[in-house]
Amino acid sequence: MVKTALIMAGGRGERFWPKSRKNLPKQFLSLTSDGKTMIQLTVERISPVVSLENIYISTNTSYKKLVMEQLPGIPEENILCEPVGRNTAPCIGLAAVHIRKKLGDAIMMVLPSDHLIKNNVMFLDVLRDAATAAEENTNLVTIGITPSYPETGYGYIQFDSQNLKECTSRAYKVVNFKEKPDLSTAKEYVASGDYLWNSGMFIWKVSSILSNMENLMPAMYDGLIKIENSIGTTDQEQVLESEFINFKSESIDYGIMEHAKDIYIIPGAFGWDDVGSWLALERINSTNEFGNVVNGNVISIDTKNSIIHGNEKLIATVGLKDIIIIDTEDALLICDKDSTQDIKKVIENLKICNRNEYI
């Protein structure tokens, strides 16, 4: 069966302000030493199993030019621009009907554009196993990350460790989806060995996900059928606009995965990182002898365990510890490492003050 992929690239990445902006969000930034952007790395990572003509990018009109510049091998018709943001269920549904219109049924891999993976070979092995499990019946498969510590910032997925799918030695039956826990609950999850981090990666047949949408999200499915029928006609853009804007904003987890039957999960331990904040730079880049991650024109005196990211302007630090400094042409962020989740508050303040040039 033909393998396709949907890469979701419509997010704003506000926790990466001031580098990530409305006109250049996180997925189009390079955060690693190889100089490649996150979305470029995502496409490169899956290229051994999915050809470029079968990779779809979901984004919005504002980012279409960026996608074309950074991914020149992706056909323009595979860049799906949503009229408005409506969360992951409508995003996935839109891509699914485009794939069905072009290919009929196919394996569909759904991947975020802004995650990093250290061991691509192990990741591809998991993807192939997931595709094998997804080909059978109407199975919906997700990839869970083996937790290395009790993280409170991720959702968890409980699985039946005694219930392996016969078609692959790695697919387990899903028991339950759990919201982000408090620390004590997260410790219980990790200690049990029956929980995995929810990575937001999914694999299924197009027919399987659309069948579930028809049963569990019928109003949205009716709109998707109208969109599908309009593809390739002069009414395509008008129908997309009129139908998509009426879709309920709903995640694929809540709309489908928590209610469907035949949900399976494959554990993955391939160096996954969701790159959720500036703290991720310590995990994905090497630190110097003082525990600092340094990029740009920087002199550090008695500075430890800090993240300093600049450009041509000289940044000099003296006597600092556990600090984040991010310098751009028009904005400078100085933040305690324990307060990275509050960077969004800066953006909220800028909106209140109508200082949109910095957003």
TORKOL-4160 file (C-alpha; in steps of 0.2 Angstrom, whole numbers, padded with zeros to 4 digits, m for minus):
359
<pt num="1" X="0000" Y="0000" Z="0000"/>
<pt num="2" X="0006" Y="0017" Z="m0004"/>
<pt num="3" X="0013" Y="0027" Z="0011"/>
<pt num="4" X="0009" Y="0045" Z="0013"/>
<pt num="5" X="0013" Y="0058" Z="0026"/>
<pt num="6" X="0005" Y="0073" Z="0033"/>
<pt num="7" X="0016" Y="0086" Z="0042"/>
<pt num="8" X="0007" Y="0098" Z="0052"/>
<pt num="9" X="0015" Y="0115" Z="0051"/>
<pt num="10" X="0003" Y="0128" Z="0056"/>
<pt num="11" X="0008" Y="0132" Z="0074"/>
<pt num="12" X="0015" Y="0148" Z="0081"/>
<pt num="13" X="0029" Y="0142" Z="0093"/>
<pt num="14" X="0026" Y="0156" Z="0105"/>
<pt num="15" X="0037" Y="0149" Z="0119"/>
<pt num="16" X="0052" Y="0152" Z="0107"/>
<pt num="17" X="0049" Y="0171" Z="0106"/>
<pt num="18" X="0058" Y="0182" Z="0101"/>
<pt num="19" X="0066" Y="0170" Z="0088"/>
<pt num="20" X="0049" Y="0163" Z="0084"/>
<pt num="21" X="0037" Y="0176" Z="0077"/>
<pt num="22" X="0021" Y="0177" Z="0068"/>
<pt num="23" X="0030" Y="0178" Z="0051"/>
<pt num="24" X="0043" Y="0165" Z="0055"/>
<pt num="25" X="0037" Y="0152" Z="0068"/>
<pt num="26" X="0047" Y="0139" Z="0076"/>
<pt num="27" X="0045" Y="0125" Z="0063"/>
<pt num="28" X="0054" Y="0136" Z="0050"/>
<pt num="29" X="0069" Y="0140" Z="0062"/>
<pt num="30" X="0085" Y="0131" Z="0063"/>
<pt num="31" X="0089" Y="0126" Z="0081"/>
<pt num="32" X="0102" Y="0113" Z="0078"/>
<pt num="33" X="0120" Y="0115" Z="0073"/>
<pt num="34" X="0117" Y="0108" Z="0056"/>
<pt num="35" X="0108" Y="0123" Z="0050"/>
<pt num="36" X="0093" Y="0114" Z="0044"/>
<pt num="37" X="0076" Y="0120" Z="0049"/>
<pt num="38" X="0064" Y="0109" Z="0060"/>
<pt num="39" X="0052" Y="0106" Z="0045"/>
<pt num="40" X="0067" Y="0102" Z="0034"/>
<pt num="41" X="0073" Y="0089" Z="0046"/>
<pt num="42" X="0056" Y="0081" Z="0047"/>
<pt num="43" X="0054" Y="0079" Z="0029"/>
<pt num="44" X="0072" Y="0072" Z="0027"/>
<pt num="45" X="0069" Y="0060" Z="0041"/>
<pt num="46" X="0054" Y="0051" Z="0033"/>
<pt num="47" X="0061" Y="0052" Z="0015"/>
<pt num="48" X="0067" Y="0034" Z="0016"/>
<pt num="49" X="0049" Y="0028" Z="0018"/>
<pt num="50" X="0038" Y="0041" Z="0010"/>
<pt num="51" X="0042" Y="0049" Z="m0007"/>
<pt num="52" X="0041" Y="0068" Z="m0009"/>
<pt num="53" X="0026" Y="0068" Z="m0020"/>
<pt num="54" X="0017" Y="0059" Z="m0006"/>
<pt num="55" X="0021" Y="0071" Z="0008"/>
<pt num="56" X="0008" Y="0084" Z="0012"/>
<pt num="57" X="0010" Y="0100" Z="0022"/>
<pt num="58" X="m0004" Y="0107" Z="0032"/>
<pt num="59" X="m0001" Y="0125" Z="0036"/>
<pt num="60" X="m0010" Y="0142" Z="0033"/>
<pt num="61" X="m0009" Y="0154" Z="0018"/>
<pt num="62" X="0004" Y="0165" Z="0027"/>
<pt num="63" X="0017" Y="0151" Z="0028"/>
<pt num="64" X="0014" Y="0144" Z="0011"/>
<pt num="65" X="0029" Y="0154" Z="0003"/>
<pt num="66" X="0040" Y="0148" Z="0018"/>
<pt num="67" X="0035" Y="0130" Z="0015"/>
<pt num="68" X="0039" Y="0132" Z="m0004"/>
<pt num="69" X="0056" Y="0140" Z="0000"/>
<pt num="70" X="0062" Y="0128" Z="0013"/>
<pt num="71" X="0054" Y="0112" Z="0004"/>
<pt num="72" X="0056" Y="0115" Z="m0014"/>
<pt num="73" X="0053" Y="0096" Z="m0018"/>
<pt num="74" X="0036" Y="0096" Z="m0011"/>
<pt num="75" X="0022" Y="0098" Z="m0025"/>
<pt num="76" X="0013" Y="0115" Z="m0023"/>
<pt num="77" X="m0004" Y="0106" Z="m0023"/>
<pt num="78" X="0002" Y="0096" Z="m0008"/>
<pt num="79" X="0003" Y="0112" Z="0003"/>
<pt num="80" X="m0014" Y="0112" Z="0011"/>
<pt num="81" X="m0018" Y="0130" Z="0018"/>
<pt num="82" X="m0032" Y="0130" Z="0031"/>
<pt num="83" X="m0043" Y="0146" Z="0030"/>
<pt num="84" X="m0043" Y="0146" Z="0049"/>
<pt num="85" X="m0035" Y="0136" Z="0063"/>
<pt num="86" X="m0047" Y="0122" Z="0069"/>
<pt num="87" X="m0035" Y="0110" Z="0079"/>
<pt num="88" X="m0029" Y="0093" Z="0073"/>
<pt num="89" X="m0045" Y="0084" Z="0069"/>
<pt num="90" X="m0051" Y="0095" Z="0054"/>
<pt num="91" X="m0032" Y="0097" Z="0049"/>
<pt num="92" X="m0030" Y="0078" Z="0047"/>
<pt num="93" X="m0048" Y="0076" Z="0039"/>
<pt num="94" X="m0043" Y="0089" Z="0026"/>
<pt num="95" X="m0027" Y="0080" Z="0021"/>
<pt num="96" X="m0036" Y="0063" Z="0021"/>
<pt num="97" X="m0049" Y="0068" Z="0008"/>
<pt num="98" X="m0035" Y="0076" Z="m0003"/>
<pt num="99" X="m0025" Y="0059" Z="m0002"/>
<pt num="100" X="m0041" Y="0049" Z="m0005"/>
<pt num="101" X="m0045" Y="0060" Z="m0020"/>
<pt num="102" X="m0028" Y="0057" Z="m0027"/>
<pt num="103" X="m0023" Y="0040" Z="m0022"/>
<pt num="104" X="m0039" Y="0031" Z="m0016"/>
<pt num="105" X="m0034" Y="0022" Z="0000"/>
<pt num="106" X="m0016" Y="0023" Z="0007"/>
<pt num="107" X="m0006" Y="0023" Z="0023"/>
<pt num="108" X="m0006" Y="0040" Z="0031"/>
<pt num="109" X="0007" Y="0045" Z="0043"/>
<pt num="110" X="0003" Y="0061" Z="0054"/>
<pt num="111" X="0018" Y="0070" Z="0061"/>
<pt num="112" X="0022" Y="0087" Z="0069"/>
<pt num="113" X="0034" Y="0098" Z="0060"/>
<pt num="114" X="0043" Y="0104" Z="0075"/>
<pt num="115" X="0049" Y="0089" Z="0084"/>
<pt num="116" X="0067" Y="0082" Z="0084"/>
<pt num="117" X="0073" Y="0064" Z="0084"/>
<pt num="118" X="0091" Y="0059" Z="0087"/>
<pt num="119" X="0090" Y="0041" Z="0081"/>
<pt num="120" X="0082" Y="0041" Z="0063"/>
<pt num="121" X="0085" Y="0023" Z="0060"/>
<pt num="122" X="0076" Y="0017" Z="0075"/>
<pt num="123" X="0062" Y="0029" Z="0072"/>
<pt num="124" X="0060" Y="0022" Z="0054"/>
<pt num="125" X="0059" Y="0005" Z="0061"/>
<pt num="126" X="0045" Y="0010" Z="0072"/>
<pt num="127" X="0036" Y="0019" Z="0058"/>
<pt num="128" X="0037" Y="0003" Z="0047"/>
<pt num="129" X="0030" Y="m0007" Z="0061"/>
<pt num="130" X="0016" Y="0005" Z="0064"/>
<pt num="131" X="0012" Y="0005" Z="0045"/>
<pt num="132" X="0011" Y="m0014" Z="0046"/>
<pt num="133" X="m0001" Y="m0013" Z="0060"/>
<pt num="134" X="m0012" Y="0000" Z="0052"/>
<pt num="135" X="m0014" Y="m0010" Z="0036"/>
<pt num="136" X="m0024" Y="m0023" Z="0046"/>
<pt num="137" X="m0043" Y="m0020" Z="0048"/>
<pt num="138" X="m0047" Y="m0002" Z="0053"/>
<pt num="139" X="m0033" Y="0000" Z="0066"/>
<pt num="140" X="m0028" Y="0017" Z="0072"/>
<pt num="141" X="m0010" Y="0017" Z="0078"/>
<pt num="142" X="0000" Y="0030" Z="0088"/>
<pt num="143" X="0018" Y="0031" Z="0093"/>
<pt num="144" X="0021" Y="0032" Z="0112"/>
<pt num="145" X="0038" Y="0038" Z="0119"/>
<pt num="146" X="0045" Y="0027" Z="0133"/>
<pt num="147" X="0046" Y="0040" Z="0147"/>
<pt num="148" X="0063" Y="0043" Z="0155"/>
<pt num="149" X="0057" Y="0054" Z="0169"/>
<pt num="150" X="0040" Y="0059" Z="0177"/>
<pt num="151" X="0036" Y="0073" Z="0165"/>
<pt num="152" X="0021" Y="0084" Z="0169"/>
<pt num="153" X="0020" Y="0093" Z="0152"/>
<pt num="154" X="0015" Y="0079" Z="0141"/>
<pt num="155" X="m0001" Y="0068" Z="0140"/>
<pt num="156" X="0001" Y="0050" Z="0144"/>
<pt num="157" X="m0006" Y="0034" Z="0135"/>
<pt num="158" X="m0010" Y="0019" Z="0145"/>
<pt num="159" X="m0007" Y="0002" Z="0136"/>
<pt num="160" X="m0010" Y="m0016" Z="0139"/>
<pt num="161" X="0007" Y="m0023" Z="0140"/>
<pt num="162" X="0000" Y="m0041" Z="0139"/>
<pt num="163" X="m0010" Y="m0038" Z="0123"/>
<pt num="164" X="0002" Y="m0038" Z="0108"/>
<pt num="165" X="m0004" Y="m0036" Z="0090"/>
<pt num="166" X="m0001" Y="m0052" Z="0081"/>
<pt num="167" X="0005" Y="m0043" Z="0065"/>
<pt num="168" X="0019" Y="m0035" Z="0074"/>
<pt num="169" X="0028" Y="m0038" Z="0090"/>
<pt num="170" X="0028" Y="m0020" Z="0095"/>
<pt num="171" X="0010" Y="m0014" Z="0094"/>
<pt num="172" X="0000" Y="m0015" Z="0110"/>
<pt num="173" X="m0018" Y="m0012" Z="0113"/>
<pt num="174" X="m0022" Y="0006" Z="0120"/>
<pt num="175" X="m0032" Y="0006" Z="0137"/>
<pt num="176" X="m0034" Y="0025" Z="0140"/>
<pt num="177" X="m0028" Y="0042" Z="0136"/>
<pt num="178" X="m0023" Y="0053" Z="0151"/>
<pt num="179" X="m0021" Y="0072" Z="0152"/>
<pt num="180" X="m0006" Y="0080" Z="0158"/>
<pt num="181" X="m0003" Y="0074" Z="0176"/>
<pt num="182" X="0003" Y="0082" Z="0192"/>
<pt num="183" X="0021" Y="0076" Z="0198"/>
<pt num="184" X="0015" Y="0062" Z="0210"/>
<pt num="185" X="0003" Y="0055" Z="0196"/>
<pt num="186" X="0017" Y="0056" Z="0183"/>
<pt num="187" X="0029" Y="0046" Z="0195"/>
<pt num="188" X="0015" Y="0033" Z="0197"/>
<pt num="189" X="0013" Y="0032" Z="0178"/>
<pt num="190" X="0032" Y="0030" Z="0175"/>
<pt num="191" X="0034" Y="0017" Z="0189"/>
<pt num="192" X="0020" Y="0006" Z="0182"/>
<pt num="193" X="0028" Y="0003" Z="0166"/>
<pt num="194" X="0011" Y="0004" Z="0157"/>
<pt num="195" X="0011" Y="0022" Z="0151"/>
<pt num="196" X="0020" Y="0031" Z="0137"/>
<pt num="197" X="0021" Y="0049" Z="0133"/>
<pt num="198" X="0009" Y="0055" Z="0120"/>
<pt num="199" X="0019" Y="0060" Z="0105"/>
<pt num="200" X="0006" Y="0067" Z="0093"/>
<pt num="201" X="0011" Y="0055" Z="0079"/>
<pt num="202" X="m0002" Y="0044" Z="0071"/>
<pt num="203" X="m0002" Y="0030" Z="0057"/>
<pt num="204" X="m0018" Y="0023" Z="0049"/>
<pt num="205" X="m0026" Y="0020" Z="0032"/>
<pt num="206" X="m0035" Y="0035" Z="0025"/>
<pt num="207" X="m0051" Y="0024" Z="0024"/>
<pt num="208" X="m0049" Y="0020" Z="0043"/>
<pt num="209" X="m0048" Y="0037" Z="0049"/>
<pt num="210" X="m0062" Y="0044" Z="0038"/>
<pt num="211" X="m0073" Y="0029" Z="0043"/>
<pt num="212" X="m0070" Y="0034" Z="0061"/>
<pt num="213" X="m0074" Y="0053" Z="0057"/>
<pt num="214" X="m0090" Y="0048" Z="0048"/>
<pt num="215" X="m0095" Y="0038" Z="0064"/>
<pt num="216" X="m0089" Y="0050" Z="0078"/>
<pt num="217" X="m0088" Y="0067" Z="0070"/>
<pt num="218" X="m0102" Y="0066" Z="0057"/>
<pt num="219" X="m0105" Y="0085" Z="0055"/>
<pt num="220" X="m0087" Y="0088" Z="0051"/>
<pt num="221" X="m0086" Y="0072" Z="0039"/>
<pt num="222" X="m0101" Y="0079" Z="0029"/>
<pt num="223" X="m0091" Y="0095" Z="0026"/>
<pt num="224" X="m0076" Y="0086" Z="0022"/>
<pt num="225" X="m0085" Y="0076" Z="0008"/>
<pt num="226" X="m0091" Y="0093" Z="0001"/>
<pt num="227" X="m0073" Y="0099" Z="0001"/>
<pt num="228" X="m0067" Y="0082" Z="m0007"/>
<pt num="229" X="m0080" Y="0084" Z="m0021"/>
<pt num="230" X="m0074" Y="0101" Z="m0025"/>
<pt num="231" X="m0055" Y="0097" Z="m0027"/>
<pt num="232" X="m0049" Y="0101" Z="m0044"/>
<pt num="233" X="m0064" Y="0112" Z="m0048"/>
<pt num="234" X="m0066" Y="0131" Z="m0049"/>
<pt num="235" X="m0076" Y="0131" Z="m0033"/>
<pt num="236" X="m0062" Y="0122" Z="m0023"/>
<pt num="237" X="m0056" Y="0138" Z="m0013"/>
<pt num="238" X="m0074" Y="0144" Z="m0010"/>
<pt num="239" X="m0080" Y="0127" Z="m0004"/>
<pt num="240" X="m0065" Y="0125" Z="0007"/>
<pt num="241" X="m0067" Y="0142" Z="0015"/>
<pt num="242" X="m0086" Y="0140" Z="0018"/>
<pt num="243" X="m0085" Y="0123" Z="0025"/>
<pt num="244" X="m0069" Y="0123" Z="0035"/>
<pt num="245" X="m0073" Y="0139" Z="0045"/>
<pt num="246" X="m0089" Y="0130" Z="0052"/>
<pt num="247" X="m0079" Y="0115" Z="0058"/>
<pt num="248" X="m0078" Y="0113" Z="0077"/>
<pt num="249" X="m0061" Y="0116" Z="0084"/>
<pt num="250" X="m0056" Y="0099" Z="0091"/>
<pt num="251" X="m0041" Y="0088" Z="0093"/>
<pt num="252" X="m0039" Y="0071" Z="0085"/>
<pt num="253" X="m0036" Y="0064" Z="0102"/>
<pt num="254" X="m0053" Y="0070" Z="0109"/>
<pt num="255" X="m0063" Y="0068" Z="0093"/>
<pt num="256" X="m0057" Y="0051" Z="0088"/>
<pt num="257" X="m0043" Y="0042" Z="0098"/>
<pt num="258" X="m0052" Y="0042" Z="0115"/>
<pt num="259" X="m0068" Y="0035" Z="0107"/>
<pt num="260" X="m0063" Y="0023" Z="0093"/>
<pt num="261" X="m0060" Y="0005" Z="0093"/>
<pt num="262" X="m0045" Y="m0004" Z="0088"/>
<pt num="263" X="m0032" Y="0009" Z="0095"/>
<pt num="264" X="m0014" Y="0002" Z="0096"/>
<pt num="265" X="0002" Y="0010" Z="0102"/>
<pt num="266" X="0020" Y="0006" Z="0098"/>
<pt num="267" X="0033" Y="0011" Z="0111"/>
<pt num="268" X="0047" Y="0022" Z="0104"/>
<pt num="269" X="0064" Y="0025" Z="0111"/>
<pt num="270" X="0073" Y="0035" Z="0098"/>
<pt num="271" X="0079" Y="0051" Z="0106"/>
<pt num="272" X="0062" Y="0061" Z="0103"/>
<pt num="273" X="0061" Y="0079" Z="0109"/>
<pt num="274" X="0045" Y="0090" Z="0106"/>
<pt num="275" X="0056" Y="0105" Z="0108"/>
<pt num="276" X="0043" Y="0113" Z="0119"/>
<pt num="277" X="0054" Y="0128" Z="0125"/>
<pt num="278" X="0071" Y="0136" Z="0125"/>
<pt num="279" X="0076" Y="0123" Z="0138"/>
<pt num="280" X="0076" Y="0110" Z="0124"/>
<pt num="281" X="0092" Y="0118" Z="0117"/>
<pt num="282" X="0101" Y="0109" Z="0131"/>
<pt num="283" X="0095" Y="0092" Z="0126"/>
<pt num="284" X="0098" Y="0094" Z="0107"/>
<pt num="285" X="0114" Y="0103" Z="0107"/>
<pt num="286" X="0131" Y="0100" Z="0116"/>
<pt num="287" X="0135" Y="0111" Z="0131"/>
<pt num="288" X="0152" Y="0118" Z="0135"/>
<pt num="289" X="0163" Y="0114" Z="0150"/>
<pt num="290" X="0152" Y="0126" Z="0160"/>
<pt num="291" X="0136" Y="0118" Z="0155"/>
<pt num="292" X="0131" Y="0133" Z="0144"/>
<pt num="293" X="0123" Y="0132" Z="0126"/>
<pt num="294" X="0131" Y="0146" Z="0117"/>
<pt num="295" X="0127" Y="0152" Z="0099"/>
<pt num="296" X="0133" Y="0168" Z="0091"/>
<pt num="297" X="0146" Y="0181" Z="0097"/>
<pt num="298" X="0147" Y="0178" Z="0115"/>
<pt num="299" X="0160" Y="0180" Z="0129"/>
<pt num="300" X="0155" Y="0172" Z="0146"/>
<pt num="301" X="0164" Y="0175" Z="0162"/>
<pt num="302" X="0159" Y="0165" Z="0177"/>
<pt num="303" X="0143" Y="0160" Z="0168"/>
<pt num="304" X="0136" Y="0142" Z="0171"/>
<pt num="305" X="0121" Y="0132" Z="0165"/>
<pt num="306" X="0114" Y="0145" Z="0154"/>
<pt num="307" X="0108" Y="0146" Z="0136"/>
<pt num="308" X="0114" Y="0161" Z="0126"/>
<pt num="309" X="0108" Y="0163" Z="0108"/>
<pt num="310" X="0114" Y="0178" Z="0098"/>
<pt num="311" X="0119" Y="0185" Z="0081"/>
<pt num="312" X="0133" Y="0197" Z="0076"/>
<pt num="313" X="0131" Y="0208" Z="0091"/>
<pt num="314" X="0143" Y="0204" Z="0105"/>
<pt num="315" X="0134" Y="0197" Z="0121"/>
<pt num="316" X="0145" Y="0197" Z="0137"/>
<pt num="317" X="0139" Y="0189" Z="0153"/>
<pt num="318" X="0147" Y="0190" Z="0170"/>
<pt num="319" X="0142" Y="0180" Z="0185"/>
<pt num="320" X="0126" Y="0172" Z="0179"/>
<pt num="321" X="0118" Y="0155" Z="0182"/>
<pt num="322" X="0103" Y="0146" Z="0175"/>
<pt num="323" X="0098" Y="0161" Z="0163"/>
<pt num="324" X="0092" Y="0161" Z="0146"/>
<pt num="325" X="0097" Y="0176" Z="0134"/>
<pt num="326" X="0090" Y="0176" Z="0117"/>
<pt num="327" X="0095" Y="0191" Z="0106"/>
<pt num="328" X="0087" Y="0196" Z="0089"/>
<pt num="329" X="0088" Y="0212" Z="0079"/>
<pt num="330" X="0074" Y="0220" Z="0088"/>
<pt num="331" X="0071" Y="0211" Z="0104"/>
<pt num="332" X="0081" Y="0204" Z="0118"/>
<pt num="333" X="0074" Y="0190" Z="0130"/>
<pt num="334" X="0082" Y="0188" Z="0147"/>
<pt num="335" X="0073" Y="0174" Z="0157"/>
<pt num="336" X="0076" Y="0163" Z="0172"/>
<pt num="337" X="0077" Y="0145" Z="0166"/>
<pt num="338" X="0063" Y="0140" Z="0178"/>
<pt num="339" X="0051" Y="0153" Z="0170"/>
<pt num="340" X="0051" Y="0148" Z="0152"/>
<pt num="341" X="0033" Y="0143" Z="0152"/>
<pt num="342" X="0029" Y="0161" Z="0156"/>
<pt num="343" X="0036" Y="0168" Z="0140"/>
<pt num="344" X="0019" Y="0167" Z="0132"/>
<pt num="345" X="0014" Y="0181" Z="0145"/>
<pt num="346" X="0026" Y="0193" Z="0136"/>
<pt num="347" X="0016" Y="0190" Z="0120"/>
<pt num="348" X="0000" Y="0193" Z="0129"/>
<pt num="349" X="0007" Y="0209" Z="0136"/>
<pt num="350" X="0013" Y="0215" Z="0118"/>
<pt num="351" X="m0005" Y="0211" Z="0111"/>
<pt num="352" X="m0013" Y="0221" Z="0125"/>
<pt num="353" X="m0001" Y="0236" Z="0122"/>
<pt num="354" X="m0004" Y="0234" Z="0103"/>
<pt num="355" X="0014" Y="0232" Z="0100"/>
<pt num="356" X="0011" Y="0219" Z="0085"/>
<pt num="357" X="0028" Y="0223" Z="0077"/>
<pt num="358" X="0036" Y="0212" Z="0090"/>
<pt num="359" X="0024" Y="0197" Z="0089"/>
